[in-house]
């Protein structure tokens, strides 16, 4: 690879961009803090309000990426409005409802939680390797609609599931 990267806050001026990669991910959580539950901060494993910090809001209340990270959707739309192809990379441990981000992006990559192997995602994005992969489960959309069924994804010619 090689090339220049830009980190932008607000509406980026993308007139000279060949393409843009917008990376968005869930905030770190573990052991129940990301579970979907009734509104209000509830300590995992109990039914009462915690004495200290609660669930990271809006985590625990939604799986909609646009609600969890509205600035990412604004950035995707701002770049796309300037005619820039946008590749959205989602870093998360679960499928999220991303209808709006999918519609506004030229490409969408579910990177899951690559950890120390995140460089492999960059290798794919910059063409050092071909994308191959398929969903082991369905991908949710708004109002319970299934956007992509199990097995959906990319395969090299001649490969089997």
C-alpha positions as CSV (number, residue, x, y, z in Angstrom):
1,X,0.0,0.0,0.0
2,X,0.9,3.5,0.7
3,X,-0.9,6.7,0.4
4,X,-2.0,9.6,2.5
5,X,-4.6,9.4,5.2
6,X,-6.7,12.2,6.7
7,X,-8.6,12.2,9.9
8,X,-11.4,14.7,9.7
9,X,-13.8,16.2,12.3
10,X,-16.9,17.9,11.0
11,X,-17.6,18.1,7.3
12,X,-14.4,17.2,5.4
13,X,-13.4,18.9,2.2
14,X,-13.0,15.9,0.0
15,X,-12.5,17.5,-3.4
16,X,-9.1,15.8,-3.8
17,X,-10.0,12.4,-2.4
18,X,-10.0,9.3,-4.6
19,X,-12.0,7.5,-2.0
20,X,-12.7,7.7,1.7
21,X,-12.6,5.1,4.4
22,X,-14.9,5.8,7.4
23,X,-14.2,3.5,10.3
24,X,-16.9,3.2,13.0
25,X,-17.0,0.9,16.0
26,X,-18.8,0.2,19.1
27,X,-17.4,1.5,22.4
28,X,-15.8,-1.2,24.5
29,X,-18.1,-3.1,26.7
30,X,-18.1,-6.6,28.2
31,X,-20.2,-8.9,30.4
32,X,-23.6,-7.4,29.7
33,X,-23.0,-3.7,29.3
34,X,-23.9,-4.0,25.6
35,X,-27.0,-6.2,26.2
36,X,-30.3,-4.8,25.0
37,X,-32.6,-4.1,27.9
38,X,-35.4,-1.8,29.1
39,X,-34.6,2.0,29.0
40,X,-32.6,3.2,31.9
41,X,-29.3,2.2,33.4
42,X,-29.5,-1.2,34.9
43,X,-26.6,-3.0,36.5
44,X,-26.0,-6.3,34.7
45,X,-27.4,-9.3,36.6
46,X,-29.6,-7.1,38.8
47,X,-32.9,-5.2,38.5
48,X,-31.9,-2.0,40.2
49,X,-30.1,1.2,39.3
50,X,-26.4,1.2,39.8
51,X,-24.7,3.3,42.5
52,X,-21.9,4.3,40.1
53,X,-21.7,4.7,36.3
54,X,-24.5,3.1,34.4
55,X,-24.7,1.5,31.0
56,X,-22.8,3.5,28.3
57,X,-25.7,5.3,26.7
58,X,-27.2,4.7,24.2
59,X,-25.7,1.2,24.6
60,X,-28.1,-1.2,26.1
61,X,-31.0,0.5,24.3
62,X,-30.5,0.0,20.6
63,X,-28.6,-1.9,17.9
64,X,-29.0,0.9,15.4
65,X,-25.6,2.2,14.3
66,X,-27.1,5.6,13.4
67,X,-28.2,6.1,17.0
68,X,-25.0,4.8,18.5
69,X,-22.7,6.8,16.2
70,X,-24.7,9.6,14.5
71,X,-21.5,11.5,13.5
72,X,-20.3,8.6,11.4
73,X,-23.5,8.7,9.3
74,X,-23.1,12.4,8.9
75,X,-19.5,12.0,7.7
76,X,-20.5,9.2,5.3
77,X,-23.3,11.4,3.8
78,X,-21.1,14.5,3.6
79,X,-18.4,12.6,1.7
80,X,-20.8,10.9,-0.6
81,X,-22.5,14.2,-1.3
82,X,-19.2,15.5,-2.7
83,X,-19.0,12.5,-5.1
84,X,-16.4,10.6,-3.1
85,X,-16.8,6.8,-3.0
86,X,-17.1,5.9,0.7
87,X,-16.0,2.6,2.2
88,X,-17.5,2.1,5.6
89,X,-15.7,-0.3,8.0
90,X,-17.7,-1.4,11.0
91,X,-15.6,-2.7,13.9
92,X,-18.0,-4.5,16.3
93,X,-18.6,-7.8,18.0
94,X,-22.1,-8.2,16.6
95,X,-24.2,-7.3,13.6
96,X,-25.7,-3.8,14.0
97,X,-28.7,-2.3,12.2
98,X,-26.9,-0.2,9.6
99,X,-29.5,0.4,6.9
100,X,-28.7,4.1,6.5
101,X,-24.9,3.6,6.5
102,X,-25.2,0.8,3.9
103,X,-27.4,3.0,1.7
104,X,-25.0,5.9,1.9
105,X,-21.8,3.9,1.3
106,X,-20.2,2.6,-1.9
107,X,-18.9,-0.4,0.1
108,X,-19.5,-1.7,3.6
109,X,-17.1,-4.0,5.5
110,X,-18.0,-5.8,8.7
111,X,-14.5,-6.1,10.2
112,X,-15.8,-7.7,13.4
113,X,-13.1,-7.4,16.2
114,X,-9.8,-7.9,14.4
115,X,-7.7,-7.0,17.4
116,X,-4.0,-7.3,16.6
117,X,-4.8,-8.5,13.1
118,X,-6.4,-5.2,12.0
119,X,-3.6,-4.8,9.5
120,X,-5.3,-7.6,7.6
121,X,-8.3,-5.4,7.1
122,X,-6.0,-2.7,5.6
123,X,-4.5,-5.2,3.3
124,X,-7.9,-6.0,2.0
125,X,-9.0,-2.4,1.7
126,X,-5.9,-1.5,-0.3
127,X,-6.1,-4.5,-2.6
128,X,-3.2,-6.6,-1.3
129,X,-5.6,-9.5,-0.9
130,X,-9.0,-10.4,-2.2
131,X,-12.1,-10.1,0.1
132,X,-13.6,-13.5,0.8
133,X,-16.2,-14.3,3.5
134,X,-19.7,-15.0,4.2
135,X,-22.1,-14.5,7.1
136,X,-22.6,-17.3,9.5
137,X,-25.9,-15.7,10.6
138,X,-28.5,-13.3,9.2
139,X,-27.7,-9.5,9.3
140,X,-30.6,-7.4,10.9
141,X,-32.2,-4.4,9.4
142,X,-34.8,-1.9,10.7
143,X,-38.1,-3.2,12.1
144,X,-36.8,-6.8,12.3
145,X,-36.2,-7.1,8.5
146,X,-33.4,-9.4,7.5
147,X,-31.0,-7.5,5.2
148,X,-28.7,-10.4,4.4
149,X,-29.4,-14.1,5.0
150,X,-26.9,-16.6,6.4
151,X,-24.3,-17.4,3.8
152,X,-24.4,-14.0,2.1
153,X,-21.0,-12.6,1.2
154,X,-18.1,-12.8,-1.2
155,X,-16.5,-15.9,-2.6
156,X,-13.7,-16.4,-5.1
157,X,-14.8,-18.2,-8.3
158,X,-14.9,-22.0,-7.7
159,X,-14.9,-21.7,-3.9
160,X,-17.6,-23.4,-1.8
161,X,-19.3,-22.5,1.5
